[in-house]
């Protein structure tokens, strides 16, 4: 889609609209500020699949009582650098923000902090949480389970998540390195798009409902299939690691019991589990020296010889960083459908979106 | 190769031979015991590429002074659960064992332990180190950088490692879950084997020296190419994470400066860097409850429906576990070439291998 044809909105304006919407849905002001910032920043960084396009479903779930409007995040156990928490079906975004704050505090005291949370919910873009550690020049990490997307290697039941992991590393002159990836080769959204366009998918993206490789995007996901893990058995193993480090460790819901945002769920606990880690470079090289060494490392990668036909070597997080700078200046482009949905949502809540009444 | 035709040797006998060889090469008894156990256990678990087939080169490097015979592992910084160490070119196997012991001790005190080491060397099978945590029902983790194998995504220079990561998780009735994987789709050994057999490789395994996808196994590795990362840019990002968590964090050698075991290296410091983490489930569900929950999780995966034509769903580490039980009973099969090399090595050191003189 050509972004020039889209409507553009300033980051602060988009964030403010989200904040108002959350407050109208019963979210306390401080928490509405947190989740609104995370949602609008997803779009600011070009990750529009996890941004304000989801605001209507988030609000609907709050209104239906499927998510707790006021965050309740309680400590089950605390032991030096390690904290074990329960989120009682609170909004994943707020839970992630608060849990990461605790991991950072622990790292300030112990050099490392680890926080695991059960009974949380969908928290959007994983990468935004480890990035919170960057303000202190710390290294941030998060891992989460998620709704079922993949089958076990050699299996056919869609019972494991593509469970994302994310790291953020500070640098000095270069932008931070931010890794944010799931364990499947492509997202389900990509298959849905191919199905809509009537395109085949390459072998290696998905399996059909019998667990066989497929080139049919419908069979590979909507028809009951499953996404292929990166590196075959390797991505399968990583997805299991991420489930063990979250749901198994905390006694929370396993992937197979987690319903997607778009399914009805009267339990009030979507149940996603997350683990956060923060590491202070002062325990090693020292913060300043580490950042300078990151610069030299980044430079050595970026200035190595390009592949034939390749324009540039990028570090993880670099495209999102550039998008952020660009959209801060030019405004965030929004797809016409998203604008329509947000205007309609605004009307139902009695707030105006982009001047609409 | 048909294993029935191979010579078989008992684990203890193989280990004892390795131990004697290391001692003859100047390694103190206690350290010879550690590295001999790790080498022989690699073969016991069927990971023959990283087992005793490498004993001759390890001994040769000791004799040439390329590796420090007596382990010198010193603390640079210590801060509660976090330890930063320098290995002064000591043998990676011994360094890994000692560093993991420290991480376990730290986890006993703090619930989590993290140890990063610089200036170590090749440490063989990554998975054996996190497995040390299993004796305490802890979770173990290791990550390492390694010799150059891959190019940056969009690049052509072979300057990043396929930097392995490994996790070990205890279970109750089931064998532990042991994940041990590198960030490339296949190993360089697989390309060398295809080249020897005159076989093409599938697109997606490697790039040629210009950074273009290749089906020629020689061009993909020995001819100056590079291995493809799992999931494309995702595996590239993971490989960078592992380098940052080891070499960049510690100020140690980057992958591009690490020579392989088979290259001459008079520096006396191969320079591999590792980081180890240990997590105590008592900070969360509790050790016993965690192991029982691991069992239920493993069962839920293994008993899910198999893909058409699939015989069984395996957990990571299960094949190696079965091999270990089998070879403990039947003896470890050794390839004729390996037997020949070990006999020859034994002769040069004045020790007997499998009854040879």
Interface residues (C-beta under 8 A of the other chain):
Chain A: X77 X79 X80 X81 X82 X84 X110 X111 X112 X114 X116 X139 X151 X152 X153 X154 X155 X156 X157 X159 X160 X167 X169 X177 X179 X181 X185 X204 X207 X210 X211 X212 X230 X231 X233 X234 X235 X236 X237 X238 X240 X241 X243 X244 X245 X248 X249 X250 X251 X254 X256 X279 X280 X281 X282 X283 X284 X285 X289 X290 X293 X294 X297 X300 X301 X302 X304 X305 X306 X307 X308 X309 X310 X311 X312 X313 X314 X315 X316
Chain B: X77 X79 X80 X81 X82 X84 X109 X110 X111 X112 X114 X116 X139 X151 X152 X153 X154 X155 X156 X157 X159 X160 X167 X169 X177 X179 X181 X185 X204 X207 X210 X211 X212 X230 X231 X233 X234 X235 X236 X237 X238 X240 X241 X243 X244 X245 X248 X249 X250 X251 X254 X256 X279 X280 X281 X282 X283 X284 X285 X289 X290 X293 X294 X297 X300 X301 X302 X304 X305 X306 X307 X308 X309 X310 X311 X312 X313 X314 X315 X316
